[in-house]
Amino acid sequence: MKDKWSELGPQVRQVWKLSLPAILTQITTIVMQYIDSAMVGALGASASAAIGLVTTSTWLLGGMSYAVATGFSVQVAHNVGGGQIAEAKNVVRHGLIAALIISGTLCLLGAAISGPLPGWLGGDPLIRKDASAYFLVFALTLPFSQINLLCSSFLQCGGDMVTPSILNSSMCLLDIAFNAFFIPRYGVLGAGIGTGLAYVVISLLMAWRCCIANEQLRLIGGGYGRWNLEIFRRAFRLGMPVALQEIASSGAMVVSTMIIAPLGPVTIAANSFAVTAESLCYMPGYGVGAAATTLVGRNIGAGNFQLAKRYGNICVAMGGIFMGVTGALMAIFCPWVFRLLTPDVQVQELAAAVLRIGLLAEPLFGVAIVSAGALRGTGDTFVSSMLHLGSIWVVRITLARLLVGPLGLHGMWIAMAIELCVRGLLQLYRQRTSPYYKMHEIRRKMRKQAK
């Protein structure tokens, strides 16, 4: 016990060392959302509502990209941890091919549905044209955002947490520059173009860093094995539960949008701004979650199974604490945040009121995010994903349908806060009881005996 406590300090510092660049990357993404919201918010509530209407649909397509990244990046973490660099490079090669095919398909699908989508979601006819244009640009740039996410995940799982942070920070600056040029000329469409172009530039640089410049992962000069269908099969086993989770989760968000859409543009805009403001609180959770995937995955690859679980538990505790702190700070400062995002006083007041409801769940939301990250590092994605989608569909949507009628947007956020607490407890239980930590150890012993 004494040894464990003496080792805790260095282990916490290691988690923080890997988490900080990932947190900075999350900050960059969120700052981009703030920039888009503030610049478009100056155009009025209808412009903000146009983006808010299709935001959950962009999450749906983006979630599919995240699933692809999970399926291959976890394999990279295991191979790098086990010293199998050639196999890690081969996974990168397979992952890039799969990503281009899947993201290209999603791009075409998104472009095809961009026209009728705002009508399907029940949006006001006045905002449908802008919403459709914004979604179309997002769909067309999806292959670039997929490559950016995939190569960023590869670098992180290979131990390079700094490069993705630097490049994504640069993307924020590009977003400001492009938005400043395009939004005054094209309004809501300009916001989509500005963000899309920023992704295009950074994704190309991220791919260069991963596939050419990185010593462990670069594909230039060979050094990897033959095409191996087993890599695709493993990616499918790891990524498909995450894809189902993201489809179900984003689908539930789309249903949530449809539930509140009849409440009008002010409500849609307030909900969109509240979601954007809350996303600032996610940064430590997703940053520590990325570190958890890396540390757990690499220690499992190296055969350090007990240390892998210990790192997972440390990350979960840190994620819950950090998100609790950021949630408390946002509850204090959110009125000033919304004044920056929109000049509409009605939207400001409603957004602040509902956001403070959701912030009560931030600590357990952090536990849910990081637990899922640690479980991904083990390869335990199926049960974690089922817990996620069951919680959001059974708890959140059911409560939302019951509460939005009498309470309006407040009812939606009450439902969300309750569901996030339930999800956090479920994911924490799975992290504590997952058989995957032990299962990897048993498999490793069996392989040694077979040799």
N, C-alpha and C positions, 0 to 999 in steps of 0.2 A: 504493500500500500504506500509505504514511504517513497519507494522508487517511482511509483506512478505520479505522486504529487511533485516530486523533484523534476520529472520530465514534462509536467504540464506547461510550465512557462515557455520552454523552447518550442513545444508543439503549438501553443497558442500563437507564438510569434511567427511560426511557419505558416499557419493558417492566415494570419494577417498579411504576411508578405505576399502570398498568392492572391488574397482577396482584394487588396487595395487596388492593383491595376484593373481587376475586373469591375470593382465598384466604380472606378473612374470611367470605365467604358460605359457602364450603366448610366452614370451621370450625364455623359455625352448624349446618349440616346434620348434621355429625358429632357435635357436642355433643348435638343432639336424639337421635341414635341412642344415645349414651352414657346420656343421661337415661332413655330408654325401657328400655334394657338394665338399668341399675342399679335402677330402680324395680320392674321386673318380676322381676329377678334376686332381689330380696329375698323374692319369693313362692316361690322354690325352682327346682330344675333343670328340673322338668317344665314350669313356666310359660315359662321361657326357651326350652326345646326346642320348645314350641308355636309361638312366633314364629319361631324358627330354621328350623322345617320349611317355612314358607311364604315366608320372606324372598326366596329366589331366584325365586319365582313373582311376587312384587311387583316385583322387578327387571325381569322379563320385560315386564310391562305398563308399567312406568315407562320402559323403554327405547324403547317405541313412542312415548311422549310426547316423549322426547329427539329422536327422528328427525324428528318434526313440527317441533320448534323449529329443528333444523338446516336443514331444507329452506327455511324462510322467513327465518331470521335472517341467513344468509349473503347472501341477496339484499339485505337491508337494509344490511349492511356495504358491499357493492359500490355501492349507490345513494348512500349517505351520503358515501362516499369520492369518488364522482364528482360530488357536488353536486346529485344528482337527488332533491331532498327530496320532491317530489310523488309520485314513483314509490316512494320508501321508504314513504310513508304508505299508498299503495295496497297495497303488500306486507303491511303490518301488517293492513289490513282483510281481505285475502284469508286471511292466516294465522289470524286469530281465527275466521273462519267454519269453515275446515278443522279447526282444533283442537277446536272444540266438537262437530263431527260425529264426528270420530275418537275423541275421549275419551269421548263419550257412548256410542258403540258398545262401546268397551272396558269401560266401566262396567257395561253390561248383561251383557256376556260374563263379566266377573269375578264379578258377583253370581250368575250362573247356575251357575258351577262351584265356588263357594265351599264348598258342602256336601260334595261328593265329593272335592275336591282333596286333603285330607290323607290320605285312603285311597289315592288314586292314587300319592301320593308314598311310600307304605309306612310312614307314621307309626304310632307306638304308639297303640292305641285309646284309651288314657287321655288323650292330648293332642289328639286330633282335634277335639273340640268347641271348645276354645279356639282352636286354629289356624284353624278354619273361621270363627269369629266375627271374629277379627282380620283375616283376608283380606277378608271381606265389607265391613267398614268401610273398608278401604283402597280397595276397588273403588268404593264409593259416593262417595268424595271425590276420585276420579281426575280428573274434569273441572276441579276447582279447582287441583289440583297441576299439571295441564297448562297452565292459564292463567297460573299463577305462573311456571312454567318458560319459557313462550313470551314473556311480557312482560318477564321478566328478561333473556332473551337479546336481545330487541329493544333494550332500553335499553343493554346492554353493547355491542352492535354499533353503536349510535348514538353511543357514546363516554361514556355515563353509567354508570360502574362503581360509583359510590358509592351510589346509591339502592337497587339490589338488595341491596347489603351491609347497609345500615341496616335495610331491611324484613325481610330474612331473619334478622338478629340479633334483631329484635323477635319473630319467629316462635319463636325458641328460648325466650324468656321466657314467651310464651303457652303453649308446650308444657309447660313446668314447671308453670305454674299449672293448666292443664287436667288434666294427669296427676295432680297432687296431689289434685285433686278426684275424678277418675273411677276411678283405679286402686284405691284402698281400697274402693270400692263395687262395681266390676265386674271387677277383676283384669286379665287379659290383654285382654279386650274394652275395658276402660277405657283401656288404653294406646293402642289403635287410635282410640278416640273422641277422646282428648286431642290426639293428633297430627293427626287429621283436621280438628278444629275450628281448630287453629292454622293449617293450610293454607288453610282457608276464609277466615279473616279477612285473612291477608296477601295472598292471591291477589286479593282485591277491591281492596285498596290498591295492589297492583302494577299492576293493570289501569288504575286511575284515574291513576296516575303516568304510565304509558306512553301511554294513549289520550286523555287529557284535559289533563294538566298539562305534558307534554314538548313543547317548542317544535317540534322536528323531526318528531316522530312522531304528534302528537295528531290525532285524527280529528274533533274538534269544529270546526265551521265549514267543513268541506270541504277543498279544496286538494289533492285527489288526483284521479286519472284515473278512467276507466270500468273496469268489470269486464273483466278480461283473463285469458283461459284460459292464456296463456303463463306467467303467474306460477305457476299450479298445476302446469303441466308442468315448469317449472324446479324447483319445490319437490319434485316427484316424483323427478326425476333426481338431485337432491342428497340427498333424504331417504330414498329407497327403499334404497340400499345401506346406509345407517346403520341403517334398520329391520331389514334382513336380518341385519346384524351383531349388533344387539341381540337379535333373536330367537334367532339361533344361539348367541350368547354366554350369554344368560340360560337358553336351553334346555340348554346344556351345564352350567350351574350347577344346574339342576333335576336333570339326570342325576347330577351329583356328589352332590346331596342324597340321591337314591335309592340311590347306592352306599354312602353312610355311614349311612343310616337304620337298617339292620339292626344296627348296632353299639350302639344303645341311646340313651336320653335324655341320659346324661352326655356321650357323644361328640357328639351333635347340639348340645347346649348349649355345649360347649367350642369346637366349630367356629364356632358363631354368635358367641360372644364374641370369638374370635380375629379373625374377619372384621370385627367392629365396631371392635376395637382397631386393626387395620391401617388402617382407613379414615381414621384421624387422619393417617397418612402420605400419603394421597392429596391432602390439601388443597393443597400447593404445586403438584402436578402438574396438577390440574384448574383451579386458579386461573391458572397460567401458560398452560395450554392455551386457556382462554377469552380471555386477552390475545392469544395467537398468532392465534386465529381473527379477532379484531377488527383487529389490526394488519396482518395479511396481507391480509384482505378489503378493508380501506379503502385500502391502498396499491395493490392491484390495481385497485380502482374508480377511483383517481386516476391510474392509468397508470404508477406507480412500481414496475415489475416486479422490478428487481434489488433494490430496497430491501425489497420484500415478502419475497423469499427470504432476504435477510439477517436480517430480523426473525424469520423462521421458524427459522433456524439458531440465533440467539441465544436464543430461547425454549426450544428443545430442550435446549441446553446448560444453561440455568438450571434447567429442570425436572428433569433428571437429577441435578444437584448438590443441589438442595433436597431431593428425595426420598431421596437417599442419606443426607443429614444427619438427616432426620426418622426414617428407618428405623433408623439407628444409635442415636438417642435412645430410640426405642421398644423396641429390643432390651434396653437397660439398664433401663428403667423399667416394662416390661410386667407384672412380678409385682405391683407396687403398683397398676397399673391394674386388674388382674383382681380384686384384693381389694376395690376400690371397686364393681366390677360384680356380684360374686356372693359369697355367704358359703360356697359349696360348695368345699371344699379340693381335691377330685378334679378338679372343673371348672377351677379356677384353675391347677393344675399342668399338666394336659393342654393347656389353651389357651396357656399360656406356651411350652411346649415346641414346639408346632407353629407358633406365630406366628414364633418366631425362625428357623425354616426359611424361611418365606415372605419375611421381611425381607431376606434375602440378595439378593433380586431387585429391591429397590426402585429402585436407580438406573436400571436398564434399563426397569423398569415406567414410571418417570417419562418416559424417552425415548419410549416407546410412546405414552403419553397425549398429550404435547405435540406430537409429530410428527403424530398424527392431528388435533389441533386446528389446526395450521398448514395441513395438507392440506385441511381443511374450508374454510378461508379462501380457498383457490384454487378450490374447487369439485371437487377431486379426492377424491371420497368412495368411488368404486366399488372401486378396487384396494386402498385402505387398509382398507376393510371386509372384502374377501375375504381379505386377509392376516390380519386379526384372527380371523375365524371359522375359517379353515383352521388357524391355530395352535392355537386353543383346542380344536377338535374332534379334530384329528389328533394333536397332541402331548399336551395335558392329559388328555383322556378316555382315550386309549390307555394312557398311563402310569398313570393312576389305577386303571384296571381291573387292571393288572398288579401294582401296588404295595399297594393297600389290603388285599388278602387277607393277605399276609404281614406288613405293617407297620401296619395299621390306619389311624387318622387321620393319622399321620406320613407314610404313603405318599401320601395325597391332597395334602398340602402340599408334599412333594417334587416331585410331578408339577406342581403349580401354579407353583412357583418356577422349574423348568426351562422351562415354557411361557412365563412372563413374560419371561425372558431371550431366548428365541427371538423372541417378538413384538416386543420392543424393537429387536432388530437388524434385523428385517424392515421395521419402520416407519421406522427411521432411514435405511435404504437407499432407501426410496421417497421420503422427504423430500429426500434428496440428489439423486435422479435424476428426480423427477416432471417430466413434460413440460408440466404445466399452467401453470407460471410463464411459460415461453416461448410457449405456445399463446395466452395472453391478449394478449401483446405482438403476435403476428402478426395476430390478429383485429382488434386496435385499428388497426394500420397498414392493413389491408385496408379497414376502414370509412372511414378517412380518405381513402384513394385513391378509393373509390366516390363520396364526396362531391365 
